[in-house]
Amino acid sequence: MTGTPHAATARRELRRQLAAYAILLAGVAAIALLHWPGRLDEDSIANIVQLRSGFIGDHRSAVTTWLWQQADQVVGAGPGVVLLAQTAALAAGAYLVLRCVFGRIAAAALTVAILFAPPTFGMVALVGRDMWFVGPFLMSAGIAVTLARRPPRRRAVTALLLLAGFLLGALATSARQNGFTAVAAVYAALAAVGLPLLAGERRRWLAGARRWVAASVLGAAAAVVALGGTIAATAAIRSHHEYPEVYTEIWDLGYLSLKRGEQLIPSLPRDMQPTQTLAEVRDRWLPTSSLWMRWSDGLRRGPAAYDADAAAKLREAWKDAILDHPLTYLRGRLLLWKNQLGIGYTPWKTAIVRSTPNEWGYERAAFPFLSDAAADYARFWSTDHRPLPHSLVHHAWLYLLICCAGVALLLPRFPPATRICGLLAISGLTAQIGLFLLAPSVQWRYQLPTVYAALLVVCVAAALAWRAHRARRATASALPARDAPRRER
């Protein structure tokens, strides 16, 4: 006896589920082996120094550094453990999003392909807040897709999933605060699918366009609340204030000083702010970075930390300069953003990040042969190596165009689960707001939310196009069969 048809279906579904999970685990394990114990740049090493010394600043995500500190104290979570966790979060989020149109095995296989995708492979193993943002961000979107695709029967489960989605979005915001503009669209997706489930059949929430408008307002409000919570938590956790906003302020002031022909950077102690005269601004200001205005000897000798008085003085000068010259300020921001998009500029740090030498020896690869192979693969696609003439792989404007097409294609039609991919495409666009207003330099890692959103949109759109093609073929093949009796008569 083979059992009931229902039991056979359940066994097939279990086999598919186990196969999908095995593919995901294999992809995560492959990333870990290729990069173990993770790629650690200067910021990563600074995180490790802070979590082990206990003196946590607010420059490199105090909340996530504190969480890593707790995990390190309890289970000894080194960079390798963090690498596994961030890669697993990224894989889980992408898989849940792709499940809106794909079966389990296809979604898992595409997720592994995204882990190895040329535009992102160089950053996927970077142990730092850029990947700490992307993983929870995609997991939050994946929860929204799950709620839309298979609504839980119990409201308690729905409430727990909604809470998890909002907390993951808040965790992503704590990793990179200028990413809260991207999280807003994901929060809107959670509100659009989750609140009607909580309201139940007895209470009609909102339907149609009003539902999505209300969800968008709630999502934006929730993103602002998450940002406020991040700021409050950072103030409570940090041991000292590093004033990371000064990097944005001195870039803007340097641009305004050059364009207006007057020195707008206030007089400050030289060890805090070495670039102050107009001649120094001309010598050190760059259209793609503010680091050389802050560091006195290239990047070899770090500046003294700002104190509260100096930071307040710089902030007031920055605000006054913007109010006095708003159009010039916006032109400067547009210049920086244009470089961010790769328009007239080739972004940097697109290949695998080389680990910074450190006292713990983490810069040494555990498996040198695999590490070298991964570096060669990433370098092949890198804009630094450039073996492919005029390659567009690392130019963000291409992914913005994909996100625009995704919004136009996925939002007006299709079931709610697929529409959420349209909101994910919107998040790839709204991420640019934070970069336009707050980015202090041009780096490829800032574009990861937009790139991952675009890659997922491409997969979903391709699946929908294939379904439409098969439906047209089925309809065309069925028409002669229906017309045959008429022709015989």
Buried (B, 14 or more C-beta within 10 A) or exposed (E): EEEEEEEEEEEEEEEBEEBBEEBBBEBBEBBBEBBBBBBBBBBBBBBBBBBEEEEBBBBBBBBBBBBBBEBBEEEEBBBBBBBBBBBBBBBBBBBBBBBBBBEBBBBBBBBBEBBBBBBBBBBBBBBBBBBBBBBBBBBBBBBBBBBBBEBBEEEEEBBEBBEBBBEBBBBBBBBBBBBBBBBBBBBBBBBBBBBBBEEEEEEEBBEEEEBBEBBBEBBBBBBBBBBEBBBEBBEEBBEEBBBBBBBBBBBBBBBBBBBBEEBBBBEBBEEBBBBBEBEBBEEBBBBBBBBBBBBBEEEEEEBEBBBEEBBEBBBEBBEEBBEEBEEBBEEBBEBBBBBBBBEEBBBBBBBBBEBBEBEBEBBEBBBEEBBEEBBEBBBBBBBEBBEEEEBEBBBBBBBBEBBBBBBEBBBEEBEBBBBBBBBBBBBBBBBBBBBBBBBBBBBBBBBBBBBBBBBBBBBBBEBBEEEEEEEEEEEEEEEEEEEEEEEEE
